[in-house]
């Protein structure tokens, strides 16, 4: 009460008076403190601008759960055509923080519900987003909820799974390399010349070297017999 209203209320002019746009809590506090007058800023706003400002104030003032905040940011981007950077400036957060909230929309509905219910925090959700495999993601989510794992414990579990997946992938790549090397050596023996297998994803090509026209004729003869 000694300091008064530090930040003016935002209102817009209507045909029959004025409408409060931003500052509902400040107005309530002023009434409780016994103020008869409060400082206001009048702005002429379109309905779209009004909705945008109301949404931004809700994000800043209300105690939203992470999913509600994520949906609010998504609405600002899709309905009001703001960039992530502009959203960040509007709500007073970093662009990376806004991006992290938006990523929550990628999670399965079951995990989103746990976030809304408060069973998972934003930290848990960020850790789960580090898992690209949806089956593993759901398995970790169930473990987190069932065992009440902390964010740090969840991060450790995710890192362990990612390491195991990486090791498994390396083992598979090593096995594939041995397989194609063996085939290349077998073809080299059969054709009596150097044979290379070059792969690109699931595709590839076989290169057979020859050293003279006679050598090429010999190889063509062998290929025709296959």
N, C-alpha and C positions, 0 to 999 in steps of 0.2 A: 504493500500500500504506500510506503514511503517513497518508492521509486516511481510509482505510477505505471502506466502502460508504456512499455519500452518500444514495442513494435506496433504501428497502427494496424487497425483492421482493414481488410480489403472488401469493398462493397461495390455493387453496380447499380446504376439507376434504372428503375422500372417506371411504367406509366403511373402507378399509384403509390410510389415510394421508393424504397431501396431494398436490395437483397444482399445478405451477407455471403461473401464468396470464400473468404479465408479468415480464420481467427475466432472460431466458435469457442474454444477453450478460454481464450483471452477475454472474450465478452462475458462468459460465465463467471470468470474470476473477478472481473470488474464489477459485476452486479453484486457478488458476494461481499466485495470490499465497500459497497455503498456508493460507487461512482454513478453520477447522473449523466455524464458525458464521457465519451471516449474518442480518441483521435482516429480518423478514418481516411483512407485513400479511395477516391471514386475512380473506377475504371469502366470504360465502355467495352464490354466483352461479348463476343458471339457465344452461342450455346456450346459450340465445340471448344472454345477457349475456356469457358466456364467449367465444362466437364474435365478438361485437362488439368486445370488448376486445382479442382476439388480432389481429383485422383492423386495428384502430387502431394497435397496436404495430408490426405489419408495415409499415404506411405510414410510421410515424415512424422505424423502425430500418433497414429494408431499402433497398437502392439500387434503387428501382423506376424503370422507364422511364415517360415521361409517360402512355402508354396504360394501363399497369398501374395507375398512380395514379388515372387517370380511372375505370377499371372498379371500383377499390376504393371510391371515393367514391360511385359509382352504386349499388354494392351496399349501402353504409351507408344510403343514402336509400331504396332500394326494399325491402330485406329487413328493415332495422331501423327504418324509418319516421322517420329523422332529417331535419331540415331542412338546407338548405345552411349556415345559420348555426351549427347544432349540430355539423355535421361540421367546420366551420372551427375551432370551439372545441376539439373532441376532438383534432384533429391539429395544432393550433397554427399555423394559417395564416389569412389573411384570407378573408372570404366571397367576394371577387372572384377570388382565386386559385383557390378551389375551383370557382367557376362557370366559370372559363376551362378548367380541366381537364375538367370535365363536357362542355363544348362540343366537345371533341375527338371525342366519339362521333358527332357530326354528319358527320364527314368520310367520304369513300368508303373502302372497305376497302383499296384500293391505297395510299392515303396513310397510313392507319393502320399498315400493314405497314412502310412506310418509317420511321415514328416508332419502332416496336418494334425495327427493325434498326439504328437509330441514324443513318440517313441524313438524317433531319430532326430538328431540335431543337424544343423547346416554342415558341421564338421563331418559327421557320419556320411551325409549325402555326398560331399565332395570326395570322400574316400571311395565310395561306391562308384562314382562316375569315372574313377580311374580304371575300372574293369570293363573291357570292351565286350567280353563274352557274357551274354544275357543270362545264361544258365548259371555261370559262376557268380554273377552279380546277385541273382536271387538267392543263391545258396549262402553267400556271405550275409545278405540282409537277414535271412532267417536266423543265422547264428548270432548276429548282433542283437536281434530282438529277444531271442530265447535266453541268451546268456547275459544280456545287459552289458555288452562290451562297451568300453569307453572309446572315445575318438582315437586315442593313441593305439589302443589294442586293435581297433578296426583297421587303422592304417598299416599296422604291422602284419595283420592277416592278409590284407590286399597285396602288400609288397611281397610277401612270401608266395602267394599264388602267382603273381606276375613273374617272379623269378623261376618258379617251377615250370610255368608255361614257356618261358624263354628257353630254359634248358631243354625242354621236350622238343621245341622247334629246332634247336641246334642239333639235337640228336637225329631228328628226322632229316635235316639237311645233309648231315654227315653220311647217313645211310644212303640217301639218294645219290650222293656224289660217288660213293663206292660202287653202287649199282651201275651207274652210267660209265664209270671208268672200266669196269669189268666188260661191259658190252663193247666199248670202244676197242679194248685190247683183243677181244675175240674176233671182231670184224677185221682188225688189222692183220691178225693171223690168217683168217680165211681169204682175204684179198691180196695178201702179200705186199701190203703198202700201208702207209700211215692213214688212219681213219680218226677223225675228230667228231665228237658230238657237241654241238653248241645249243644250249637251252635258253629260252626266254619265257619264263612262266611255265605254262602247260604246253607251250609249243617249242619248236626247235628245228635244227637242220643237221644233216649228216654230211660231212666233207670228206671226200676220198681223194687223196693225192695221186697224181700220175706224173711220170718224168719223161715221157716220150710218146709219140703217136702210137708206137707199137704197144707201149704200156697201157694206153687208153683203150686200144682195141682189145687187149687181154681182159681189162676190167669190164668192158661192155659185154664180152663173151660170157664172163662169170655172172654178170647181172642178169643176162638173158636166161641163164640156167636156173635162176632162183625161182 
